[in-house]
Amino acid sequence: MTKQKEIFIPKEPAKVGICAGGDPAYDLSHIGQARAYVAVDVLYRYLKHLGYEVT
């Protein structure tokens, strides 16, 4: 973390992996849990739009 913008360079050209852990279901779902799922989905869709193979 350099506190500066850096160019994104994947380890394998045109391939990106996303690891999104599951939600610990201790109680009823709430909006904070939904936010995490939406954030990962938006990132996934954006990377696909840029032409990356996302796994």
Short mmCIF file of the C-alpha atoms (twelve columns), coordinates in Angstrom:
data_MODEL
# 
_entry.id   MODEL 
# 
loop_
_atom_site.group_PDB 
_atom_site.id 
_atom_site.type_symbol 
_atom_site.label_atom_id 
_atom_site.label_alt_id 
_atom_site.label_comp_id 
_atom_site.label_asym_id 
_atom_site.label_seq_id 
_atom_site.Cartn_x 
_atom_site.Cartn_y 
_atom_site.Cartn_z 
_atom_site.pdbx_PDB_model_num 
ATOM 1  C CA . MET A 1  0.000   0.000   0.000   1 
ATOM 2  C CA . THR A 2  1.697   3.125   -1.233  1 
ATOM 3  C CA . LYS A 3  -1.211  5.573   -0.820  1 
ATOM 4  C CA . GLN A 4  -0.845  6.306   -4.525  1 
ATOM 5  C CA . LYS A 5  -2.740  5.091   -7.563  1 
ATOM 6  C CA . GLU A 6  -1.137  2.014   -9.052  1 
ATOM 7  C CA . ILE A 7  -1.719  0.269   -12.353 1 
ATOM 8  C CA . PHE A 8  -3.575  -3.020  -11.960 1 
ATOM 9  C CA . ILE A 9  -1.487  -5.865  -13.378 1 
ATOM 10 C CA . PRO A 10 -2.909  -9.376  -12.877 1 
ATOM 11 C CA . LYS A 11 -0.546  -12.287 -12.185 1 
ATOM 12 C CA . GLU A 12 -1.827  -14.059 -15.293 1 
ATOM 13 C CA . PRO A 13 -2.628  -11.893 -18.319 1 
ATOM 14 C CA . ALA A 14 -6.388  -11.456 -18.856 1 
ATOM 15 C CA . LYS A 15 -7.269  -13.600 -15.798 1 
ATOM 16 C CA . VAL A 16 -8.387  -12.334 -12.406 1 
ATOM 17 C CA . GLY A 17 -9.465  -14.311 -9.349  1 
ATOM 18 C CA . ILE A 18 -11.777 -12.950 -6.672  1 
ATOM 19 C CA . CYS A 19 -12.068 -14.558 -3.261  1 
ATOM 20 C CA . ALA A 20 -15.171 -13.480 -1.374  1 
ATOM 21 C CA . GLY A 21 -15.727 -15.258 1.917   1 
ATOM 22 C CA . GLY A 22 -19.126 -16.411 2.977   1 
ATOM 23 C CA . ASP A 23 -21.252 -14.668 5.541   1 
ATOM 24 C CA . PRO A 24 -21.344 -16.049 9.081   1 
ATOM 25 C CA . ALA A 25 -25.074 -16.477 9.663   1 
ATOM 26 C CA . TYR A 26 -25.356 -15.746 13.379  1 
ATOM 27 C CA . ASP A 27 -28.615 -13.863 13.115  1 
ATOM 28 C CA . LEU A 28 -30.992 -12.411 10.564  1 
ATOM 29 C CA . SER A 29 -29.485 -10.840 7.447   1 
ATOM 30 C CA . HIS A 30 -29.061 -7.075  7.379   1 
ATOM 31 C CA . ILE A 31 -28.102 -4.372  4.883   1 
ATOM 32 C CA . GLY A 32 -24.413 -4.490  5.839   1 
ATOM 33 C CA . GLN A 33 -24.210 -8.088  4.650   1 
ATOM 34 C CA . ALA A 34 -25.962 -7.226  1.391   1 
ATOM 35 C CA . ARG A 35 -23.455 -4.415  0.808   1 
ATOM 36 C CA . ALA A 36 -20.575 -6.901  0.775   1 
ATOM 37 C CA . TYR A 37 -22.298 -9.085  -1.833  1 
ATOM 38 C CA . VAL A 38 -23.152 -6.090  -4.006  1 
ATOM 39 C CA . ALA A 39 -19.575 -4.752  -3.848  1 
ATOM 40 C CA . VAL A 40 -18.118 -8.069  -5.034  1 
ATOM 41 C CA . ASP A 41 -20.746 -8.332  -7.778  1 
ATOM 42 C CA . VAL A 42 -19.975 -4.816  -9.050  1 
ATOM 43 C CA . LEU A 43 -16.239 -5.567  -9.080  1 
ATOM 44 C CA . TYR A 44 -16.868 -8.846  -10.941 1 
ATOM 45 C CA . ARG A 45 -19.032 -7.167  -13.577 1 
ATOM 46 C CA . TYR A 46 -16.569 -4.296  -14.051 1 
ATOM 47 C CA . LEU A 47 -13.622 -6.650  -14.560 1 
ATOM 48 C CA . LYS A 48 -15.681 -8.700  -17.054 1 
ATOM 49 C CA . HIS A 49 -16.559 -5.465  -18.867 1 
ATOM 50 C CA . LEU A 50 -12.842 -4.668  -19.143 1 
ATOM 51 C CA . GLY A 51 -12.296 -8.045  -20.805 1 
ATOM 52 C CA . TYR A 52 -10.810 -10.062 -17.954 1 
ATOM 53 C CA . GLU A 53 -11.680 -13.712 -17.351 1 
ATOM 54 C CA . VAL A 54 -12.900 -13.599 -13.759 1 
ATOM 55 C CA . THR A 55 -12.981 -16.681 -11.547 1 
# 
